[in-house]
Every structure is written in C-alpha cells, then in structure tokens.
Amino acid sequence: MPERHGKWKSVYDRFNHWRKDGTINRILQRLQVRLDHDGRIDWDLWCIDGTNVRASRSAAGAASSTGSVTVREFRWPSR
C-alpha cells in the first residue's frame, strides 16, 4: 500500500468503519449507476473473484475436533 495512505491499521480501521456505516455500499451504488449510464456494464456477464475466499480449516487439512483428519474418497459408480 502506498505510504500516502498512512499506516495499514488506520486504513483498515477506516475501511471497516465505512463498511459498517454504509459508505462503501453508497460508493459502489453510485459507481454502478454511473457505469450503467455510460453503457460500461454488461448485465449478462457475472463474475465472482474467489481468489481470496478461504476454505474452512478442516478443508485445508487441519485436524478435526477429535484430533484426526478424515479423508473421504469418492468413487464413481461402475456402469
């Protein structure tokens, strides 16, 4: 993050405050209206960036509450 934005904790706290009080949603709504007005939104295209979506700890191989990792094997039915 560029130094001009300040310390990361201050930026994080500001973002959290704006998220909680609805500022981020208002910014995104106004941006959406402006981009739609300019014809820059393709409403037939929907994308979700999941690069920062984290799986649960157990899905990542962490031990379960019993202390062991259970792996289930899926087998396709034979024809």
C-alpha positions as CSV (number, residue, x, y, z in Angstrom):
1,M,0.0,0.0,0.0
2,P,1.4,3.4,-0.9
3,E,2.7,5.4,2.1
4,R,0.5,8.3,1.2
5,H,-2.5,6.3,2.6
6,G,-1.0,6.1,6.1
7,K,-0.4,3.2,8.3
8,W,-2.2,-0.1,7.3
9,K,-4.0,-0.2,10.6
10,S,-5.5,3.2,10.0
11,V,-6.6,2.3,6.5
12,Y,-8.1,-1.0,7.8
13,D,-10.0,0.8,10.6
14,R,-11.3,3.4,8.2
15,F,-12.4,0.8,5.7
16,N,-14.2,-1.2,8.5
17,H,-15.9,2.0,9.7
18,W,-17.1,2.9,6.2
19,R,-18.3,-0.7,5.6
20,K,-20.3,-0.7,8.8
21,D,-21.9,2.7,8.3
22,G,-22.8,2.0,4.6
23,T,-20.3,4.4,3.0
24,I,-18.8,1.6,0.9
25,N,-22.2,0.5,-0.3
26,R,-23.1,4.0,-1.3
27,I,-19.9,4.4,-3.2
28,L,-20.5,1.2,-5.1
29,Q,-24.1,2.0,-5.9
30,R,-23.2,5.4,-7.3
31,L,-20.4,3.9,-9.3
32,Q,-22.7,1.2,-10.7
33,V,-25.3,3.9,-11.7
34,R,-22.6,6.0,-13.4
35,L,-21.1,3.0,-15.3
36,D,-24.5,1.7,-16.3
37,H,-25.5,5.2,-17.6
38,D,-22.3,5.2,-19.7
39,G,-23.1,1.7,-21.0
40,R,-20.0,0.2,-19.4
41,I,-21.7,-2.6,-17.5
42,D,-22.6,-5.9,-19.3
43,W,-25.5,-7.2,-17.3
44,D,-25.3,-10.6,-19.0
45,L,-21.8,-11.2,-17.6
46,W,-21.5,-12.1,-13.9
47,C,-18.1,-12.8,-12.3
48,I,-17.1,-13.6,-8.8
49,D,-13.4,-13.3,-7.9
50,G,-12.8,-16.1,-5.4
51,T,-9.1,-15.7,-5.1
52,N,-9.4,-14.5,-1.5
53,V,-12.1,-17.0,-0.4
54,R,-10.7,-19.3,2.2
55,A,-11.9,-22.8,2.8
56,S,-12.6,-24.0,6.3
57,R,-9.7,-25.2,8.4
58,S,-10.8,-28.8,8.0
59,A,-11.0,-28.5,4.2
60,A,-7.4,-27.2,4.3
61,G,-6.2,-30.4,6.1
62,A,-6.3,-29.2,9.7
63,A,-7.1,-31.7,12.4
64,S,-10.8,-32.1,13.3
65,S,-12.1,-31.6,16.8
66,T,-11.3,-35.3,17.5
67,G,-7.7,-34.7,16.6
68,S,-7.6,-36.7,13.4
69,V,-8.0,-35.8,9.7
70,T,-10.7,-37.7,7.9
71,V,-10.4,-38.1,4.2
72,R,-13.4,-39.3,2.2
73,E,-12.8,-41.0,-1.1
74,F,-15.4,-40.6,-3.8
75,R,-15.8,-43.4,-6.3
76,W,-17.9,-43.1,-9.4
77,P,-20.5,-45.8,-9.7
78,S,-19.5,-48.5,-12.1
79,R,-21.6,-49.0,-15.2
